[in-house]
């Protein structure tokens, strides 16, 4: 493999890594938005008290656990239905 080919391969590898990192960051930002939209209304129902950090923590944990359970169930089924499994 020539130096030019190695340089091009490195550039492609770095570009792919950058796209994966960006997609992961966007996923995390979306997840944080979804959690905020789901948990804040629940944990701020009683506006006479400050936001209950324990409520936010529990709601976030439940949201993420539910998301993970759905992912383990739904994604394999979608792959199976699309012929990718």
N, C-alpha and C positions, 0 to 999 in steps of 0.2 A: 504494500500500500504506500502510495507516495505521500509526501508531506501535505500536498494540496488536498488529497482525498481525506487524510486524517483531520485536517483543519475543517473541512466541510462536514465531516461526520461529527466532530465536536460541536460545531455550530448548530447542527440539527438537534443533537442530544440536549444542548443547553436550551434551545428554543422550546423543545417538548417539555423539559423540566419547568421552564418558566410558565408555560401554559397550564401545566398541572398545578403548580403552586397558585396561580391566579384563580383557577377554578376552585381549588380548595378554600382559598380566602373568601371567594364569593359565596360558597356554600356555607361557611361559618357565619358570614355576615347575615345571610338569609335566615339561618337557624336562630341567630340571636334576635332578629326581628320577629320571627314567628314565636319564639319563647316570650318575648316582651309582650306581644299582642295577646298571647294566651294567658300569661300569668299575672300581669299587672292589674287587669280588671278584677280578677279573683282576689288578689292580695291587697287591693285598695278599696274594697267595698265599704269599709267603715272609715270614712275620711276624717273622723275625729281623732284617730290614732295615726302615728307615723307608719310608713310601710313596714310590714313585718318581714325582716330579712329571712327568718326561718321559713315563712310561707313561700317567699321567692325561691329559696334554696330547694324546698320540697317540690314545688311545682316544676322547677327546672329539671330536677332529677326524674320526676315522673314523665315529663314531656320527652326527655331524651331516651329513657327506658322504653317508652311506648314507640318512639320513632325507630329505635333499634329493633324491637320486636317485629314491627311492621316490615322493616327492611328485610329481615331474615325470612319473612313469610312471603311477601309480595314480590320481591325481586326475582327469586328463583322461579316463581310461577310465571312471571312475565317473560323471563328467558325461555322457559319451557314452551310457552305459547308462541313465541316468536321464532322458535327453532334454534335458539342460541345455546341451549343447555346441552 
